[in-house]
Amino acid sequence: MLGLAAKSGNVASGEFSTEQSVKKGKSYLVMVATDASDNTKKNFSDMTEFYEVPFYIYGDKESLGHAIGKEFRASVSINDENFAKAVEKKLKHGQN
């Protein structure tokens, strides 16, 4: 699902781009890798809470990057509401 979102141009990746998407109100879901620094996790957790964007810690940097056809990525923002809902549904289903 992340790959489809990326191919359609609805993903921002990397800390700077993810942060910009959230602050500009473009982000519908943020994912941060489990092996990202504690500071990065806290930063995005606080930011997404403030901007009311769903936030998940999922996968590692390599798998997040691979899912969107890139190298290592500590953070990913999904900037399409429908893709975000689909990914969130899979994340919630996988966590149960």
PDB file of N, CA, C and O in Angstrom:
ATOM      1  N   MET A   1       0.823  -1.193   0.000  1.00  0.00           N
ATOM      2  CA  MET A   1       0.000   0.000   0.000  1.00  0.00           C
ATOM      3  C   MET A   1       0.869   1.259   0.000  1.00  0.00           C
ATOM      4  O   MET A   1       0.567   2.232  -0.691  1.00  0.00           O
ATOM      5  N   LEU A   2       1.950   1.229   0.783  1.00  0.00           N
ATOM      6  CA  LEU A   2       2.863   2.375   0.800  1.00  0.00           C
ATOM      7  C   LEU A   2       3.502   2.602  -0.563  1.00  0.00           C
ATOM      8  O   LEU A   2       3.698   3.739  -0.992  1.00  0.00           O
ATOM      9  N   GLY A   3       3.824   1.494  -1.239  1.00  0.00           N
ATOM     10  CA  GLY A   3       4.420   1.600  -2.571  1.00  0.00           C
ATOM     11  C   GLY A   3       3.483   2.274  -3.559  1.00  0.00           C
ATOM     12  O   GLY A   3       3.915   3.107  -4.356  1.00  0.00           O
ATOM     13  N   LEU A   4       2.201   1.920  -3.512  1.00  0.00           N
ATOM     14  CA  LEU A   4       1.217   2.548  -4.389  1.00  0.00           C
ATOM     15  C   LEU A   4       1.082   4.036  -4.082  1.00  0.00           C
ATOM     16  O   LEU A   4       1.005   4.860  -4.993  1.00  0.00           O
ATOM     17  N   ALA A   5       1.056   4.370  -2.812  1.00  0.00           N
ATOM     18  CA  ALA A   5       0.965   5.776  -2.416  1.00  0.00           C
ATOM     19  C   ALA A   5       2.184   6.552  -2.911  1.00  0.00           C
ATOM     20  O   ALA A   5       2.061   7.686  -3.374  1.00  0.00           O
ATOM     21  N   ALA A   6       3.363   5.931  -2.810  1.00  0.00           N
ATOM     22  CA  ALA A   6       4.591   6.584  -3.254  1.00  0.00           C
ATOM     23  C   ALA A   6       4.586   6.794  -4.766  1.00  0.00           C
ATOM     24  O   ALA A   6       4.959   7.861  -5.253  1.00  0.00           O
ATOM     25  N   LYS A   7       4.160   5.766  -5.505  1.00  0.00           N
ATOM     26  CA  LYS A   7       4.129   5.875  -6.967  1.00  0.00           C
ATOM     27  C   LYS A   7       3.151   6.944  -7.439  1.00  0.00           C
ATOM     28  O   LYS A   7       3.349   7.554  -8.491  1.00  0.00           O
ATOM     29  N   SER A   8       2.100   7.170  -6.664  1.00  0.00           N
ATOM     30  CA  SER A   8       1.123   8.184  -7.044  1.00  0.00           C
ATOM     31  C   SER A   8       1.531   9.577  -6.547  1.00  0.00           C
ATOM     32  O   SER A   8       0.795  10.545  -6.740  1.00  0.00           O
ATOM     33  N   GLY A   9       2.694   9.675  -5.913  1.00  0.00           N
ATOM     34  CA  GLY A   9       3.198  10.969  -5.458  1.00  0.00           C
ATOM     35  C   GLY A   9       2.574  11.465  -4.172  1.00  0.00           C
ATOM     36  O   GLY A   9       2.591  12.664  -3.897  1.00  0.00           O
ATOM     37  N   ASN A  10       2.023  10.562  -3.380  1.00  0.00           N
ATOM     38  CA  ASN A  10       1.335  10.959  -2.153  1.00  0.00           C
ATOM     39  C   ASN A  10       2.100  10.601  -0.887  1.00  0.00           C
ATOM     40  O   ASN A  10       1.502  10.422   0.174  1.00  0.00           O
ATOM     41  N   VAL A  11       3.423  10.497  -0.996  1.00  0.00           N
ATOM     42  CA  VAL A  11       4.249  10.178   0.164  1.00  0.00           C
ATOM     43  C   VAL A  11       5.392  11.181   0.261  1.00  0.00           C
ATOM     44  O   VAL A  11       6.037  11.514  -0.733  1.00  0.00           O
ATOM     45  N   ALA A  12       5.624  11.651   1.473  1.00  0.00           N
ATOM     46  CA  ALA A  12       6.818  12.448   1.768  1.00  0.00           C
ATOM     47  C   ALA A  12       7.653  11.595   2.704  1.00  0.00           C
ATOM     48  O   ALA A  12       7.126  11.023   3.658  1.00  0.00           O
ATOM     49  N   SER A  13       8.950  11.504   2.443  1.00  0.00           N
ATOM     50  CA  SER A  13       9.788  10.676   3.302  1.00  0.00           C
ATOM     51  C   SER A  13      11.021  11.438   3.743  1.00  0.00           C
ATOM     52  O   SER A  13      11.440  12.406   3.109  1.00  0.00           O
ATOM     53  N   GLY A  14      11.585  10.985   4.834  1.00  0.00           N
ATOM     54  CA  GLY A  14      12.710  11.678   5.429  1.00  0.00           C
ATOM     55  C   GLY A  14      12.158  12.668   6.451  1.00  0.00           C
ATOM     56  O   GLY A  14      11.029  13.142   6.328  1.00  0.00           O
ATOM     57  N   GLU A  15      12.957  12.966   7.444  1.00  0.00           N
ATOM     58  CA  GLU A  15      12.471  13.783   8.554  1.00  0.00           C
ATOM     59  C   GLU A  15      12.018  15.172   8.130  1.00  0.00           C
ATOM     60  O   GLU A  15      10.962  15.634   8.560  1.00  0.00           O
ATOM     61  N   PHE A  16      12.800  15.844   7.293  1.00  0.00           N
ATOM     62  CA  PHE A  16      12.441  17.214   6.897  1.00  0.00           C
ATOM     63  C   PHE A  16      11.141  17.239   6.094  1.00  0.00           C
ATOM     64  O   PHE A  16      10.239  18.017   6.404  1.00  0.00           O
ATOM     65  N   SER A  17      11.041  16.406   5.082  1.00  0.00           N
ATOM     66  CA  SER A  17       9.837  16.376   4.234  1.00  0.00           C
ATOM     67  C   SER A  17       8.599  15.945   5.007  1.00  0.00           C
ATOM     68  O   SER A  17       7.514  16.488   4.803  1.00  0.00           O
ATOM     69  N   THR A  18       8.760  14.976   5.888  1.00  0.00           N
ATOM     70  CA  THR A  18       7.637  14.519   6.712  1.00  0.00           C
ATOM     71  C   THR A  18       7.158  15.656   7.611  1.00  0.00           C
ATOM     72  O   THR A  18       5.958  15.904   7.729  1.00  0.00           O
ATOM     73  N   GLU A  19       8.104  16.337   8.237  1.00  0.00           N
ATOM     74  CA  GLU A  19       7.757  17.451   9.124  1.00  0.00           C
ATOM     75  C   GLU A  19       7.026  18.554   8.350  1.00  0.00           C
ATOM     76  O   GLU A  19       6.036  19.101   8.835  1.00  0.00           O
ATOM     77  N   GLN A  20       7.514  18.878   7.146  1.00  0.00           N
ATOM     78  CA  GLN A  20       6.868  19.915   6.338  1.00  0.00           C
ATOM     79  C   GLN A  20       5.441  19.524   5.970  1.00  0.00           C
ATOM     80  O   GLN A  20       4.541  20.364   6.001  1.00  0.00           O
ATOM     81  N   SER A  21       5.228  18.262   5.625  1.00  0.00           N
ATOM     82  CA  SER A  21       3.883  17.785   5.275  1.00  0.00           C
ATOM     83  C   SER A  21       2.920  17.945   6.443  1.00  0.00           C
ATOM     84  O   SER A  21       1.781  18.377   6.264  1.00  0.00           O
ATOM     85  N   VAL A  22       3.383  17.594   7.639  1.00  0.00           N
ATOM     86  CA  VAL A  22       2.534  17.709   8.826  1.00  0.00           C
ATOM     87  C   VAL A  22       2.210  19.173   9.096  1.00  0.00           C
ATOM     88  O   VAL A  22       1.049  19.526   9.302  1.00  0.00           O
ATOM     89  N   LYS A  23       3.224  20.019   9.095  1.00  0.00           N
ATOM     90  CA  LYS A  23       3.023  21.432   9.435  1.00  0.00           C
ATOM     91  C   LYS A  23       2.198  22.182   8.397  1.00  0.00           C
ATOM     92  O   LYS A  23       1.527  23.158   8.732  1.00  0.00           O
ATOM     93  N   LYS A  24       2.238  21.741   7.149  1.00  0.00           N
ATOM     94  CA  LYS A  24       1.453  22.395   6.093  1.00  0.00           C
ATOM     95  C   LYS A  24       0.046  21.815   5.972  1.00  0.00           C
ATOM     96  O   LYS A  24      -0.734  22.242   5.121  1.00  0.00           O
ATOM     97  N   GLY A  25      -0.278  20.836   6.830  1.00  0.00           N
ATOM     98  CA  GLY A  25      -1.613  20.259   6.827  1.00  0.00           C
ATOM     99  C   GLY A  25      -1.871  19.284   5.693  1.00  0.00           C
ATOM    100  O   GLY A  25      -3.022  18.994   5.369  1.00  0.00           O
ATOM    101  N   LYS A  26      -0.794  18.771   5.083  1.00  0.00           N
ATOM    102  CA  LYS A  26      -0.939  17.838   3.961  1.00  0.00           C
ATOM    103  C   LYS A  26      -0.951  16.378   4.401  1.00  0.00           C
ATOM    104  O   LYS A  26      -1.387  15.506   3.649  1.00  0.00           O
ATOM    105  N   SER A  27      -0.480  16.113   5.603  1.00  0.00           N
ATOM    106  CA  SER A  27      -0.300  14.738   6.067  1.00  0.00           C
ATOM    107  C   SER A  27      -1.569  14.158   6.686  1.00  0.00           C
ATOM    108  O   SER A  27      -2.245  14.808   7.484  1.00  0.00           O
ATOM    109  N   TYR A  28      -1.877  12.918   6.299  1.00  0.00           N
ATOM    110  CA  TYR A  28      -3.019  12.205   6.872  1.00  0.00           C
ATOM    111  C   TYR A  28      -2.580  11.057   7.774  1.00  0.00           C
ATOM    112  O   TYR A  28      -3.394  10.507   8.516  1.00  0.00           O
ATOM    113  N   LEU A  29      -1.289  10.689   7.718  1.00  0.00           N
ATOM    114  CA  LEU A  29      -0.765   9.622   8.560  1.00  0.00           C
ATOM    115  C   LEU A  29       0.758   9.711   8.555  1.00  0.00           C
ATOM    116  O   LEU A  29       1.364   9.956   7.512  1.00  0.00           O
ATOM    117  N   VAL A  30       1.369   9.514   9.704  1.00  0.00           N
ATOM    118  CA  VAL A  30       2.827   9.530   9.820  1.00  0.00           C
ATOM    119  C   VAL A  30       3.284   8.210  10.422  1.00  0.00           C
ATOM    120  O   VAL A  30       2.715   7.717  11.396  1.00  0.00           O
ATOM    121  N   MET A  31       4.327   7.654   9.817  1.00  0.00           N
ATOM    122  CA  MET A  31       4.939   6.434  10.335  1.00  0.00           C
ATOM    123  C   MET A  31       6.415   6.716  10.597  1.00  0.00           C
ATOM    124  O   MET A  31       7.095   7.338   9.780  1.00  0.00           O
ATOM    125  N   VAL A  32       6.901   6.249  11.751  1.00  0.00           N
ATOM    126  CA  VAL A  32       8.309   6.393  12.105  1.00  0.00           C
ATOM    127  C   VAL A  32       8.862   5.001  12.382  1.00  0.00           C
ATOM    128  O   VAL A  32       8.208   4.173  13.016  1.00  0.00           O
ATOM    129  N   ALA A  33      10.062   4.759  11.902  1.00  0.00           N
ATOM    130  CA  ALA A  33      10.701   3.447  12.079  1.00  0.00           C
ATOM    131  C   ALA A  33      11.005   3.163  13.546  1.00  0.00           C
ATOM    132  O   ALA A  33      11.311   4.071  14.319  1.00  0.00           O
ATOM    133  N   THR A  34      10.916   1.895  13.914  1.00  0.00           N
ATOM    134  CA  THR A  34      11.192   1.488  15.296  1.00  0.00           C
ATOM    135  C   THR A  34      12.643   1.775  15.680  1.00  0.00           C
ATOM    136  O   THR A  34      12.947   2.013  16.849  1.00  0.00           O
ATOM    137  N   ASP A  35      13.547   1.751  14.676  1.00  0.00           N
ATOM    138  CA  ASP A  35      14.962   1.997  14.977  1.00  0.00           C
ATOM    139  C   ASP A  35      15.363   3.458  14.771  1.00  0.00           C
ATOM    140  O   ASP A  35      16.553   3.769  14.734  1.00  0.00           O
ATOM    141  N   ALA A  36      14.385   4.358  14.637  1.00  0.00           N
ATOM    142  CA  ALA A  36      14.690   5.783  14.612  1.00  0.00           C
ATOM    143  C   ALA A  36      15.098   6.198  16.017  1.00  0.00           C
ATOM    144  O   ALA A  36      14.809   5.495  16.986  1.00  0.00           O
ATOM    145  N   SER A  37      15.767   7.333  16.127  1.00  0.00           N
ATOM    146  CA  SER A  37      16.214   7.777  17.459  1.00  0.00           C
ATOM    147  C   SER A  37      15.011   8.116  18.341  1.00  0.00           C
ATOM    148  O   SER A  37      13.936   8.450  17.844  1.00  0.00           O
ATOM    149  N   ASP A  38      15.209   8.025  19.644  1.00  0.00           N
ATOM    150  CA  ASP A  38      14.145   8.369  20.585  1.00  0.00           C
ATOM    151  C   ASP A  38      13.706   9.815  20.392  1.00  0.00           C
ATOM    152  O   ASP A  38      12.527  10.139  20.530  1.00  0.00           O
ATOM    153  N   ASN A  39      14.663  10.680  20.074  1.00  0.00           N
ATOM    154  CA  ASN A  39      14.360  12.088  19.842  1.00  0.00           C
ATOM    155  C   ASN A  39      13.432  12.250  18.626  1.00  0.00           C
ATOM    156  O   ASN A  39      12.487  13.039  18.664  1.00  0.00           O
ATOM    157  N   THR A  40      13.704  11.510  17.564  1.00  0.00           N
ATOM    158  CA  THR A  40      12.869  11.562  16.359  1.00  0.00           C
ATOM    159  C   THR A  40      11.459  11.070  16.673  1.00  0.00           C
ATOM    160  O   THR A  40      10.476  11.689  16.266  1.00  0.00           O
ATOM    161  N   LYS A  41      11.364   9.967  17.389  1.00  0.00           N
ATOM    162  CA  LYS A  41      10.046   9.430  17.753  1.00  0.00           C
ATOM    163  C   LYS A  41       9.250  10.429  18.588  1.00  0.00           C
ATOM    164  O   LYS A  41       8.064  10.647  18.340  1.00  0.00           O
ATOM    165  N   LYS A  42       9.910  11.040  19.584  1.00  0.00           N
ATOM    166  CA  LYS A  42       9.227  11.996  20.443  1.00  0.00           C
ATOM    167  C   LYS A  42       8.822  13.235  19.645  1.00  0.00           C
ATOM    168  O   LYS A  42       7.711  13.742  19.805  1.00  0.00           O
ATOM    169  N   ASN A  43       9.705  13.713  18.799  1.00  0.00           N
ATOM    170  CA  ASN A  43       9.434  14.890  17.990  1.00  0.00           C
ATOM    171  C   ASN A  43       8.173  14.681  17.138  1.00  0.00           C
ATOM    172  O   ASN A  43       7.281  15.529  17.121  1.00  0.00           O
ATOM    173  N   PHE A  44       8.111  13.549  16.436  1.00  0.00           N
ATOM    174  CA  PHE A  44       6.954  13.284  15.583  1.00  0.00           C
ATOM    175  C   PHE A  44       5.707  12.950  16.395  1.00  0.00           C
ATOM    176  O   PHE A  44       4.594  13.293  15.995  1.00  0.00           O
ATOM    177  N   SER A  45       5.884  12.288  17.524  1.00  0.00           N
ATOM    178  CA  SER A  45       4.749  11.987  18.386  1.00  0.00           C
ATOM    179  C   SER A  45       4.093  13.276  18.871  1.00  0.00           C
ATOM    180  O   SER A  45       2.872  13.420  18.811  1.00  0.00           O
ATOM    181  N   ASP A  46       4.909  14.210  19.351  1.00  0.00           N
ATOM    182  CA  ASP A  46       4.395  15.495  19.827  1.00  0.00           C
ATOM    183  C   ASP A  46       3.766  16.301  18.693  1.00  0.00           C
ATOM    184  O   ASP A  46       2.689  16.877  18.848  1.00  0.00           O
ATOM    185  N   MET A  47       4.449  16.334  17.558  1.00  0.00           N
ATOM    186  CA  MET A  47       3.978  17.119  16.414  1.00  0.00           C
ATOM    187  C   MET A  47       2.651  16.582  15.870  1.00  0.00           C
ATOM    188  O   MET A  47       1.732  17.353  15.590  1.00  0.00           O
ATOM    189  N   THR A  48       2.558  15.264  15.722  1.00  0.00           N
ATOM    190  CA  THR A  48       1.325  14.690  15.174  1.00  0.00           C
ATOM    191  C   THR A  48       0.174  14.823  16.148  1.00  0.00           C
ATOM    192  O   THR A  48      -0.978  14.962  15.735  1.00  0.00           O
ATOM    193  N   GLU A  49       0.473  14.784  17.445  1.00  0.00           N
ATOM    194  CA  GLU A  49      -0.576  14.991  18.438  1.00  0.00           C
ATOM    195  C   GLU A  49      -1.114  16.421  18.330  1.00  0.00           C
ATOM    196  O   GLU A  49      -2.325  16.641  18.374  1.00  0.00           O
ATOM    197  N   PHE A  50      -0.212  17.382  18.191  1.00  0.00           N
ATOM    198  CA  PHE A  50      -0.601  18.788  18.088  1.00  0.00           C
ATOM    199  C   PHE A  50      -1.433  19.049  16.827  1.00  0.00           C
ATOM    200  O   PHE A  50      -2.443  19.751  16.875  1.00  0.00           O
ATOM    201  N   TYR A  51      -0.997  18.477  15.700  1.00  0.00           N
ATOM    202  CA  TYR A  51      -1.686  18.693  14.419  1.00  0.00           C
ATOM    203  C   TYR A  51      -2.799  17.669  14.160  1.00  0.00           C
ATOM    204  O   TYR A  51      -3.436  17.684  13.106  1.00  0.00           O
ATOM    205  N   GLU A  52      -3.021  16.789  15.129  1.00  0.00           N
ATOM    206  CA  GLU A  52      -4.072  15.770  15.048  1.00  0.00           C
ATOM    207  C   GLU A  52      -3.949  14.881  13.809  1.00  0.00           C
ATOM    208  O   GLU A  52      -4.899  14.698  13.047  1.00  0.00           O
ATOM    209  N   VAL A  53      -2.738  14.336  13.638  1.00  0.00           N
ATOM    210  CA  VAL A  53      -2.448  13.407  12.543  1.00  0.00           C
ATOM    211  C   VAL A  53      -2.168  12.038  13.158  1.00  0.00           C
ATOM    212  O   VAL A  53      -1.386  11.942  14.103  1.00  0.00           O
ATOM    213  N   PRO A  54      -2.792  10.974  12.641  1.00  0.00           N
ATOM    214  CA  PRO A  54      -2.502   9.632  13.170  1.00  0.00           C
ATOM    215  C   PRO A  54      -1.005   9.318  13.076  1.00  0.00           C
ATOM    216  O   PRO A  54      -0.352   9.649  12.086  1.00  0.00           O
ATOM    217  N   PHE A  55      -0.476   8.680  14.115  1.00  0.00           N
ATOM    218  CA  PHE A  55       0.959   8.413  14.220  1.00  0.00           C
ATOM    219  C   PHE A  55       1.194   6.967  14.615  1.00  0.00           C
ATOM    220  O   PHE A  55       0.570   6.449  15.541  1.00  0.00           O
ATOM    221  N   TYR A  56       2.109   6.321  13.894  1.00  0.00           N
ATOM    222  CA  TYR A  56       2.456   4.924  14.187  1.00  0.00           C
ATOM    223  C   TYR A  56       3.964   4.743  14.163  1.00  0.00           C
ATOM    224  O   TYR A  56       4.666   5.357  13.359  1.00  0.00           O
ATOM    225  N   ILE A  57       4.446   3.895  15.053  1.00  0.00           N
ATOM    226  CA  ILE A  57       5.835   3.453  15.002  1.00  0.00           C
ATOM    227  C   ILE A  57       5.775   2.046  14.426  1.00  0.00           C
ATOM    228  O   ILE A  57       5.169   1.143  15.002  1.00  0.00           O
ATOM    229  N   TYR A  58       6.418   1.884  13.277  1.00  0.00           N
ATOM    230  CA  TYR A  58       6.266   0.624  12.552  1.00  0.00           C
ATOM    231  C   TYR A  58       7.509   0.305  11.725  1.00  0.00           C
ATOM    232  O   TYR A  58       8.113   1.196  11.127  1.00  0.00           O
ATOM    233  N   GLY A  59       7.880  -0.960  11.697  1.00  0.00           N
ATOM    234  CA  GLY A  59       8.984  -1.425  10.855  1.00  0.00           C
ATOM    235  C   GLY A  59      10.310  -0.789  11.226  1.00  0.00           C
ATOM    236  O   GLY A  59      10.411  -0.050  12.206  1.00  0.00           O
ATOM    237  N   ASP A  60      11.316  -1.083  10.436  1.00  0.00           N
ATOM    238  CA  ASP A  60      12.609  -0.442  10.649  1.00  0.00           C
ATOM    239  C   ASP A  60      12.893   0.486   9.466  1.00  0.00           C
ATOM    240  O   ASP A  60      12.129   0.529   8.501  1.00  0.00           O
ATOM    241  N   LYS A  61      13.995   1.223   9.554  1.00  0.00           N
ATOM    242  CA  LYS A  61      14.326   2.206   8.513  1.00  0.00           C
ATOM    243  C   LYS A  61      14.434   1.548   7.140  1.00  0.00           C
ATOM    244  O   LYS A  61      13.982   2.100   6.136  1.00  0.00           O
ATOM    245  N   GLU A  62      15.034   0.372   7.109  1.00  0.00           N
ATOM    246  CA  GLU A  62      15.227  -0.321   5.841  1.00  0.00           C
ATOM    247  C   GLU A  62      13.889  -0.729   5.223  1.00  0.00           C
ATOM    248  O   GLU A  62      13.676  -0.524   4.028  1.00  0.00           O
ATOM    249  N   SER A  63      12.988  -1.302   6.021  1.00  0.00           N
ATOM    250  CA  SER A  63      11.705  -1.761   5.470  1.00  0.00           C
ATOM    251  C   SER A  63      10.807  -0.587   5.076  1.00  0.00           C
ATOM    252  O   SER A  63      10.088  -0.672   4.081  1.00  0.00           O
ATOM    253  N   LEU A  64      10.840   0.508   5.845  1.00  0.00           N
ATOM    254  CA  LEU A  64      10.058   1.695   5.465  1.00  0.00           C
ATOM    255  C   LEU A  64      10.554   2.259   4.134  1.00  0.00           C
ATOM    256  O   LEU A  64       9.760   2.579   3.249  1.00  0.00           O
ATOM    257  N   GLY A  65      11.863   2.374   4.006  1.00  0.00           N
ATOM    258  CA  GLY A  65      12.440   2.868   2.751  1.00  0.00           C
ATOM    259  C   GLY A  65      12.134   1.935   1.594  1.00  0.00           C
ATOM    260  O   GLY A  65      11.736   2.380   0.517  1.00  0.00           O
ATOM    261  N   HIS A  66      12.317   0.654   1.816  1.00  0.00           N
ATOM    262  CA  HIS A  66      12.076  -0.347   0.773  1.00  0.00           C
ATOM    263  C   HIS A  66      10.616  -0.306   0.291  1.00  0.00           C
ATOM    264  O   HIS A  66      10.351  -0.460  -0.901  1.00  0.00           O
ATOM    265  N   ALA A  67       9.684  -0.102   1.210  1.00  0.00           N
ATOM    266  CA  ALA A  67       8.258  -0.084   0.869  1.00  0.00           C
ATOM    267  C   ALA A  67       7.913   1.039  -0.108  1.00  0.00           C
ATOM    268  O   ALA A  67       6.964   0.924  -0.884  1.00  0.00           O
ATOM    269  N   ILE A  68       8.690   2.125  -0.066  1.00  0.00           N
ATOM    270  CA  ILE A  68       8.417   3.239  -0.974  1.00  0.00           C
ATOM    271  C   ILE A  68       9.462   3.354  -2.084  1.00  0.00           C
ATOM    272  O   ILE A  68       9.519   4.358  -2.794  1.00  0.00           O
ATOM    273  N   GLY A  69      10.286   2.317  -2.224  1.00  0.00           N
ATOM    274  CA  GLY A  69      11.264   2.287  -3.304  1.00  0.00           C
ATOM    275  C   GLY A  69      12.465   3.185  -3.088  1.00  0.00           C
ATOM    276  O   GLY A  69      13.059   3.670  -4.052  1.00  0.00           O
ATOM    277  N   LYS A  70      12.830   3.412  -1.836  1.00  0.00           N
ATOM    278  CA  LYS A  70      13.970   4.282  -1.516  1.00  0.00           C
ATOM    279  C   LYS A  70      14.936   3.527  -0.617  1.00  0.00           C
ATOM    280  O   LYS A  70      14.734   2.359  -0.282  1.00  0.00           O
ATOM    281  N   GLU A  71      16.009   4.249  -0.233  1.00  0.00           N
ATOM    282  CA  GLU A  71      16.950   3.695   0.736  1.00  0.00           C
ATOM    283  C   GLU A  71      16.319   3.785   2.123  1.00  0.00           C
ATOM    284  O   GLU A  71      15.095   3.828   2.247  1.00  0.00           O
ATOM    285  N   PHE A  72      17.127   3.813   3.139  1.00  0.00           N
ATOM    286  CA  PHE A  72      16.646   3.897   4.519  1.00  0.00           C
ATOM    287  C   PHE A  72      15.803   5.156   4.725  1.00  0.00           C
ATOM    288  O   PHE A  72      16.163   6.234   4.251  1.00  0.00           O
ATOM    289  N   ARG A  73      14.688   5.018   5.427  1.00  0.00           N
ATOM    290  CA  ARG A  73      13.849   6.168   5.773  1.00  0.00           C
ATOM    291  C   ARG A  73      13.379   6.011   7.211  1.00  0.00           C
ATOM    292  O   ARG A  73      12.807   4.984   7.576  1.00  0.00           O
ATOM    293  N   ALA A  74      13.623   7.042   8.035  1.00  0.00           N
ATOM    294  CA  ALA A  74      13.203   6.999   9.435  1.00  0.00           C
ATOM    295  C   ALA A  74      11.746   7.407   9.583  1.00  0.00           C
ATOM    296  O   ALA A  74      11.076   7.012  10.536  1.00  0.00           O
ATOM    297  N   SER A  75      11.255   8.210   8.624  1.00  0.00           N
ATOM    298  CA  SER A  75       9.874   8.683   8.730  1.00  0.00           C
ATOM    299  C   SER A  75       9.222   8.795   7.362  1.00  0.00           C
ATOM    300  O   SER A  75       9.878   9.053   6.352  1.00  0.00           O
ATOM    301  N   VAL A  76       7.907   8.592   7.361  1.00  0.00           N
ATOM    302  CA  VAL A  76       7.114   8.654   6.130  1.00  0.00           C
ATOM    303  C   VAL A  76       5.792   9.337   6.458  1.00  0.00           C
ATOM    304  O   VAL A  76       5.172   9.067   7.487  1.00  0.00           O
ATOM    305  N   SER A  77       5.376  10.227   5.563  1.00  0.00           N
ATOM    306  CA  SER A  77       4.068  10.869   5.687  1.00  0.00           C
ATOM    307  C   SER A  77       3.228  10.472   4.488  1.00  0.00           C
ATOM    308  O   SER A  77       3.690  10.556   3.350  1.00  0.00           O
ATOM    309  N   ILE A  78       2.008  10.042   4.730  1.00  0.00           N
ATOM    310  CA  ILE A  78       1.087   9.731   3.631  1.00  0.00           C
ATOM    311  C   ILE A  78       0.183  10.939   3.462  1.00  0.00           C
ATOM    312  O   ILE A  78      -0.524  11.336   4.389  1.00  0.00           O
ATOM    313  N   ASN A  79       0.214  11.520   2.268  1.00  0.00           N
ATOM    314  CA  ASN A  79      -0.457  12.787   2.021  1.00  0.00           C
ATOM    315  C   ASN A  79      -1.731  12.638   1.184  1.00  0.00           C
ATOM    316  O   ASN A  79      -2.140  13.566   0.485  1.00  0.00           O
ATOM    317  N   ASP A  80      -2.339  11.481   1.265  1.00  0.00           N
ATOM    318  CA  ASP A  80      -3.619  11.233   0.594  1.00  0.00           C
ATOM    319  C   ASP A  80      -4.534  10.561   1.613  1.00  0.00           C
ATOM    320  O   ASP A  80      -4.154   9.571   2.238  1.00  0.00           O
ATOM    321  N   GLU A  81      -5.720  11.093   1.773  1.00  0.00           N
ATOM    322  CA  GLU A  81      -6.620  10.602   2.814  1.00  0.00           C
ATOM    323  C   GLU A  81      -7.008   9.136   2.617  1.00  0.00           C
ATOM    324  O   GLU A  81      -7.036   8.367   3.577  1.00  0.00           O
ATOM    325  N   ASN A  82      -7.305   8.751   1.385  1.00  0.00           N
ATOM    326  CA  ASN A  82      -7.728   7.366   1.126  1.00  0.00           C
ATOM    327  C   ASN A  82      -6.595   6.367   1.354  1.00  0.00           C
ATOM    328  O   ASN A  82      -6.809   5.315   1.956  1.00  0.00           O
ATOM    329  N   PHE A  83      -5.394   6.690   0.878  1.00  0.00           N
ATOM    330  CA  PHE A  83      -4.247   5.814   1.127  1.00  0.00           C
ATOM    331  C   PHE A  83      -3.980   5.727   2.630  1.00  0.00           C
ATOM    332  O   PHE A  83      -3.696   4.648   3.152  1.00  0.00           O
ATOM    333  N   ALA A  84      -4.071   6.860   3.322  1.00  0.00           N
ATOM    334  CA  ALA A  84      -3.812   6.879   4.764  1.00  0.00           C
ATOM    335  C   ALA A  84      -4.801   5.987   5.496  1.00  0.00           C
ATOM    336  O   ALA A  84      -4.415   5.230   6.386  1.00  0.00           O
ATOM    337  N   LYS A  85      -6.071   6.070   5.129  1.00  0.00           N
ATOM    338  CA  LYS A  85      -7.081   5.232   5.780  1.00  0.00           C
ATOM    339  C   LYS A  85      -6.810   3.750   5.527  1.00  0.00           C
ATOM    340  O   LYS A  85      -6.951   2.923   6.428  1.00  0.00           O
ATOM    341  N   ALA A  86      -6.418   3.421   4.293  1.00  0.00           N
ATOM    342  CA  ALA A  86      -6.139   2.021   3.948  1.00  0.00           C
ATOM    343  C   ALA A  86      -4.933   1.495   4.725  1.00  0.00           C
ATOM    344  O   ALA A  86      -4.960   0.375   5.234  1.00  0.00           O
ATOM    345  N   VAL A  87      -3.887   2.298   4.814  1.00  0.00           N
ATOM    346  CA  VAL A  87      -2.689   1.882   5.545  1.00  0.00           C
ATOM    347  C   VAL A  87      -3.001   1.765   7.039  1.00  0.00           C
ATOM    348  O   VAL A  87      -2.574   0.812   7.691  1.00  0.00           O
ATOM    349  N   GLU A  88      -3.746   2.734   7.578  1.00  0.00           N
ATOM    350  CA  GLU A  88      -4.086   2.695   8.997  1.00  0.00           C
ATOM    351  C   GLU A  88      -4.930   1.467   9.326  1.00  0.00           C
ATOM    352  O   GLU A  88      -4.759   0.856  10.380  1.00  0.00           O
ATOM    353  N   LYS A  89      -5.829   1.111   8.435  1.00  0.00           N
ATOM    354  CA  LYS A  89      -6.661  -0.093   8.629  1.00  0.00           C
ATOM    355  C   LYS A  89      -5.776  -1.334   8.710  1.00  0.00           C
ATOM    356  O   LYS A  89      -5.987  -2.203   9.556  1.00  0.00           O
ATOM    357  N   LYS A  90      -4.781  -1.410   7.822  1.00  0.00           N
ATOM    358  CA  LYS A  90      -3.864  -2.564   7.840  1.00  0.00           C
ATOM    359  C   LYS A  90      -3.006  -2.555   9.109  1.00  0.00           C
ATOM    360  O   LYS A  90      -2.751  -3.607   9.696  1.00  0.00           O
ATOM    361  N   LEU A  91      -2.564  -1.365   9.529  1.00  0.00           N
ATOM    362  CA  LEU A  91      -1.747  -1.273  10.748  1.00  0.00           C
ATOM    363  C   LEU A  91      -2.559  -1.713  11.968  1.00  0.00           C
ATOM    364  O   LEU A  91      -2.065  -2.468  12.806  1.00  0.00           O
ATOM    365  N   LYS A  92      -3.789  -1.246  12.067  1.00  0.00           N
ATOM    366  CA  LYS A  92      -4.642  -1.618  13.206  1.00  0.00           C
ATOM    367  C   LYS A  92      -4.972  -3.095  13.185  1.00  0.00           C
ATOM    368  O   LYS A  92      -4.975  -3.754  14.225  1.00  0.00           O
ATOM    369  N   HIS A  93      -5.252  -3.617  11.999  1.00  0.00           N
ATOM    370  CA  HIS A  93      -5.586  -5.042  11.864  1.00  0.00           C
ATOM    371  C   HIS A  93      -4.379  -5.899  12.248  1.00  0.00           C
ATOM    372  O   HIS A  93      -4.529  -6.934  12.896  1.00  0.00           O
ATOM    373  N   GLY A  94      -3.178  -5.463  11.844  1.00  0.00           N
ATOM    374  CA  GLY A  94      -1.970  -6.213  12.131  1.00  0.00           C
ATOM    375  C   GLY A  94      -1.587  -6.186  13.603  1.00  0.00           C
ATOM    376  O   GLY A  94      -0.906  -7.089  14.087  1.00  0.00           O
ATOM    377  N   GLN A  95      -2.025  -5.148  14.318  1.00  0.00           N
ATOM    378  CA  GLN A  95      -1.660  -5.017  15.731  1.00  0.00           C
ATOM    379  C   GLN A  95      -2.597  -5.779  16.641  1.00  0.00           C
ATOM    380  O   GLN A  95      -2.282  -5.979  17.814  1.00  0.00           O
ATOM    381  N   ASN A  96      -3.745  -6.212  16.133  1.00  0.00           N
ATOM    382  CA  ASN A  96      -4.704  -6.964  16.972  1.00  0.00           C
ATOM    383  C   ASN A  96      -4.324  -8.405  17.078  1.00  0.00           C
ATOM    384  O   ASN A  96      -5.016  -9.178  17.741  1.00  0.00           O
TER     385      ASN A  96
END
